[in-house]
Amino acid sequence: MPMIYLNLNFDSKLFAIEPADRKELKTAESKTLDCFILEYSGTGEARLANYEIYIYPDEFLKGSEFGLEISPIPKAWANGIVKIKTKQDLYEYLLIDKKPQFSLVRVMISPFLELFPKKSEASTKISCEWSKKKPS
C-alpha cells in the first residue's frame, strides 16, 4: 500500500442528525475524537474515483493542530499534515487527477456518535492537498 501525505486545513461546525446522537451530545460524559472521514471525488480523467478516507489522530505529524469541541457549538478542525497508507487504485487516481477535491463527510466520536458538517448528510469541501513526499 502506498503512503501519501495530506495537508489538511478546515474548521467546521458539526451537527448531529440522529435524535440519539443529539441527546448524547447534551450529556456530561467526556467525548473524544475517533476519526475524520474525508471523501475524495476525482475530476478529469479520474472522474470515476470516489473514496472515503479515514483520518485518525495518530496519523497527524508533529506540529499539526486538530481537535474537537462539543460545547457550546460542536465543531472540529485540522491544520496540518497526515501520513496515511492508501489503496493502490486511489493512489493511481490521485496521480492522474489535476484538481483532486476533498470534502469532510463526517466526524466519528467516542462514545459512538456521528457528527456531520451540515444539518443533512451532505459533505463540505475542504482545503486539502496531497503529495507523495512529506511536504516541507
N, C-alpha and C positions, 0 to 999 in steps of 0.2 A: 504494500500500500504506500503510495507516495505521500510525502509530507508537504504541506503548504502552510503559508502564513497568511493570516487575515488581519488587516489593520482596521479595527472597528472604531466607529465614533457615532454614538447615538445616545439620546436621552429621551425616554418615552414614558408618558403616563400609562398606567395599566388599568384594565377593567376585568372584573370577574363576570363571566357570562352566566354560569350556573348559579342558581339560588344557594345551593350548599356551599359553594366557594365564597359567595358574598357574605354568608353567615360566618364562615370560618375566618374571613379577613377581620371581622369585628372582635374575635376572641383575643384574650390576652396572651395566648400561647405564642411562644417565640417562633419566628418563621425564618428560614434560611433559603438562600438561592441554590437550586439544584442545577439548572442549566438555562441558557438562552437557546431558542430554536430559531434558526435563520432559514430562509428559503432562497435558493439561487435559481433564477429564471434566465435561461440563455437568450441571447439575441443573435441576429445574423445567422451564420452557419450553425450556430449552437442553439437555435430557437426551440428545438425539441427538448432541451435539457430543463429539468425541473426537479430539484433535490432539496430535501430538508437536511440542514447541517446542525448538529448538536454541539454547543459550546459549553464546556464545563469549567468551573472556576479554576481548577488546577492546570488548565491549558493556557492561561494567560501568562505571558512572560513578565519577568521582573520589571517594575516601573509602570505597569498598566494599572489603570483605575477602573473598577467596575463595582456595581453594587445594586442593592435593593432597598427601597424604603417603603414601608407599609402605611405609615401614618404621617400626615393627615390624608394625603392622597397617594395611593400606590404608584410607584414609579421605579424604573430600572434604567441603568446607564452603563456604558462601557466606553472607555477611551484608551485604546492600547492594542497590543498585538497578541494574537493567539497562534499557537503552533498545533496543527491537527493532522492526523492521518486521514486520508480521504480515499474513496474508491477510485480505481483506475479510470473508469469511464467519466466520472465527474472531473477528474484532473485533465483528461483529454478535451472535454468540453471547454474548460477554462482556458486551455491553451489556444483554442481557435476563436474564442469569443472576444471581440474587440471592445465591447462595452458590457461586461457582466453586471447584472443587477442583483442586489441582495436586499432582502426585507426581513424585518423582525416579525415572526409569526406568533410566537407565544413565549412566556416565561414560566418555567416549572419551579415550584417552591415546595419545601418540606415544612410542615406536613403537607401531604399531597394537595396541591392547588394548581390550577392552570389559570394564568392571567394573560390577557390579550392587549395589544396596543390600541385597539379600537373597541367600541361597545358592541361590535359584531366580531365574527371570527376572521375578519379581513386583516391582511398583513399591512405593514407600514414600511415603505422604502427607507433604507438607512445608508449612511456613508460607510462603505466597506471596500477596501482594495485588497487584492490578493497578490501573492508573489511566491516564486519557487524558493527564493532565498530570503534569509532573515533581513528585513528592512533595517537600515541604519538610523 
